[in-house]
Structure formats: structure tokens, C-alpha cells
Amino acid sequence: MAASNGSNGHEHPGENSGFDFGGASELGKLTQPPTFANVQEERKYLLEKLAAALRIFAHLGFDHHVAGHLTVRDPENPHHFWVNPFGLAFRLITVSDLILVDQTGKVIGGGKEGRRIVNLAGFQIHSAIHKARPDVQAICHSHSMYGKAFSALGKELAITTQDSCAFHNDIALLANFGGVVIKGSEGSVIAETLQSKKAIILQNHGILTVGTTIDSAVAWFILLEAQCQVQLLADAAGKTVEIDEPQAVFTAKEVGSERAGFFAASPYFQVIEALQGHEYKK
């Protein structure tokens, strides 16, 4: 059980003294995607981001045999989304491997011969969320180690660190396990439980995050996976202390916005490009 530390008497600075994520400053320009002259340019950008995101997951050890799927909504037809093909290693993914799936689960574009296969469970989950959440551009789900371990406890995430404040009142818990998600009804349950939040813990399954950009969806997954590890370690060590409500609310505004998430993901994209070059863009 976590205990509140009560009021600490800290005074918050004024409204305009936080990170200028939304302004016209240099920092503000780094916290949102570029603009595009046409939909073809935007699609190219999104597919390169998706391929890089999959390689980031592999680099961080989030991939697990054939499980896991990351999707991004097509910029031209919002009812279709791009996803990694079933069974292809995350660390090998390139843009030309990605497949386009329609609202029925049919592969209608992209991919390579013999590899245009969609993961049924991934389709059921992602299609339900994309349908229920038109604000969501991207969804991340994999069977990461600490997300799986924490999900087995069937409990909510405690707000015990600065990073965890990004999920303050913004993470759901699906407190049952319905087996491998091969039915649309189970995907709908996940979407309904997620509601308007950025993340969900799927009991006995793992974690899932969404974002209005693929960058923020990636950042939320990385942060949540790390916080699951932190909570497992802290709970094993003793009684944890939760951040008091006013400080959690204040900190959530600074670290939990979509633009903060976009910016938080940028070092991971920088590193994967520095390590692997432009190979993933092929």
C-alpha cells in the first residue's frame, strides 16, 4: 500500500513559468511534428517514424517473439492504419515492410511478398481503439517484461515519482483477462476501458499506450514500462509514498501533455538513427 506524504507546502510558480512547450520558442518548435505540403509527404514521415519506433522498441528490449504491434493512422484515410507485419522482427523493420490495413482487417497496401500478414489480435485491439478515439494517431503495445510483470498484480499504477505524474488520472486498468484477443468484442472492451486516457494496464497481459502523435505514444510506453519496474522495485523494498494531489496535478501538466510526450521521445529517435543510420527508411 502506498501512503500520501500530505502537503509539503511548496508554492508553484505562475502559469507562464513552466516549460514553453506551446510557444514559438526554440523549445516550442521541438515539441510538435513538422507541417507538410501534401499527404504523400506526411505519410512518408509517419511511416519512417513507425519503422524507427519499432526499432527503438527492439533496442530497448520491448520486443518478444512474434508478439507486439505498433500502429499509425493513415493521414489520407483515417479508417485505415499502418502496422508491422506479423512475425517480422522489430529490429529488422523497414518502411517497405509496413502494411496498410482497412477496417475489416484486410491488408490493402504496403509490405513485401510473403509478409503481408496482419496479427489478428493486434488488429482487434488497435482497430477498436482507432475507431473509438479519432484523436489517436498511434498506438503502442508489446509484451515488455515489466509491463507484463506489473499487469499480473491486477492493480493500479501508484503516483510515486515525477515520471509517473504523466499518468496522473490518465491511465486505466482492465481488471480481467479475456485470453488472446481474437474477437472484436474483446478489443471493444479494451477501447471502452481506456476511454480518453493515454494508457491502460491489461491485467495478465501487459501495457498499451496511445498518442496524438506516434512520438508521444512511444514516450508514454517507455515511461510506463520504466514506472512499472520502479513500482515493482519500490513495493518490494517497503512502503511507498505517493505524491500528494496538488503536486501530482501540477507536475502532470508539465510532463503529461502531448507536446511534452513528443519532446520526451526525441532522444530515442535520435539514438536509433545515430546507431542504425537510414536503413529503416528503405
Secondary structure, 3 states (H helix, E strand, C coil): CEEECCCCCCCCCCHHHCCCCCCCCHHHHCCCCCCCCCHHHHHHHHHHHHHHHHHHHHHCCCCECCECEEEEECCCCCCCEEECCCCCCHHHCCHHHCEEECCCCCEEEECCCCCCCCCHHHHHHHHHHHHHCCCCCEEEEECCHHHHHHHCCCCCCCCCCCHHHHHCCCEEEECCCCCCCCCHHHHHHHHHHHCCCCEEEECCCEEEEEECCHHHHHHHHHHHHHHHHHHHHHHHHCCEEECCHHHHHHHHHHHCCHHHHHHHHHHHHHHHHHHHCCHHHC
